[in-house]
Amino acid sequence: MTSSAPDVDPRAIEVDVSDDELTVVLADGRRIAVPLAWFPRLLNATPKERSKFEILGGGVGIHWPEIDEDLSVEGLLRGIRAPGNSPRAV
């Protein structure tokens, strides 16, 4: 039996920011959706500021120049939140 590795291409090709969620579409068809609460700068930004982003490095990162926020696709895939914004222990 042979198997082949799936085509994995973790590069951002689309970004959408709503009032409460960041959604990133990857080149391989996956979607990552995370709460904006993970990223206070994005959460506190205006809709206009959130809409002005740049996809960096061929899709490895996302930059919001007006609020000086940078996120990596790798970090999103790993569930990494903004510093000081970790889930609380129960």
C-alpha positions in Angstrom: 0.0 0.0 0.0 1.3 3.4 -0.8 0.2 6.7 0.5 1.1 10.2 -0.3 1.4 13.2 1.9 -1.4 15.7 1.5 -0.6 18.9 -0.3 0.0 21.4 2.5 0.5 25.0 1.7 0.2 27.2 4.8 0.2 30.5 3.0 -2.5 33.1 3.5 -4.3 34.1 0.4 -7.4 35.7 1.9 -8.0 37.6 5.2 -11.4 38.7 6.7 -11.8 40.5 10.0 -15.2 40.8 11.5 -16.1 42.5 14.8 -15.3 39.4 16.7 -13.3 37.0 14.5 -10.2 36.8 12.2 -10.5 34.3 9.3 -7.6 33.4 7.1 -7.9 31.3 4.0 -4.8 29.3 3.1 -3.5 28.4 -0.3 -4.3 24.7 0.3 -8.0 25.4 1.0 -7.9 25.4 4.8 -9.6 28.1 6.8 -8.3 29.3 10.2 -10.8 31.3 12.3 -9.8 32.7 15.7 -11.5 35.1 18.1 -10.3 38.7 17.9 -10.2 38.6 21.7 -6.9 36.8 21.2 -5.4 39.9 19.6 -6.4 43.1 21.6 -4.9 45.5 19.0 -7.2 44.1 16.3 -10.2 43.8 18.8 -9.8 47.5 19.7 -9.1 48.8 16.2 -11.8 50.4 14.1 -13.4 48.4 11.2 -11.5 50.7 8.8 -8.2 50.0 10.5 -8.8 46.2 10.5 -9.6 46.3 6.7 -6.2 47.8 5.9 -3.8 44.8 6.0 -1.0 43.5 3.9 -0.2 39.8 3.2 3.5 39.5 3.8 6.2 37.2 2.4 4.1 35.5 -0.1 1.5 34.6 2.5 3.6 33.7 5.6 2.3 36.7 7.6 -0.3 39.5 7.9 0.5 43.1 8.8 -1.9 45.9 9.8 0.2 49.1 9.4 -2.2 51.5 11.1 -2.2 49.5 14.3 1.3 48.1 14.1 0.1 44.4 14.4 1.8 41.5 12.8 0.6 37.9 12.8 2.2 34.8 11.3 0.2 32.1 9.7 2.4 29.6 11.6 1.4 31.2 14.8 -2.3 31.1 13.9 -2.0 27.4 13.0 -0.3 26.8 16.4 -3.0 28.7 18.3 -0.5 31.4 19.6 -2.3 34.4 21.1 -1.0 37.9 21.7 1.5 38.0 24.6 -0.3 38.3 28.0 -3.5 36.9 26.4 -3.3 33.3 27.4 -6.4 31.2 28.3 -7.1 31.2 32.0 -6.7 28.1 34.1 -10.0 26.7 35.4 
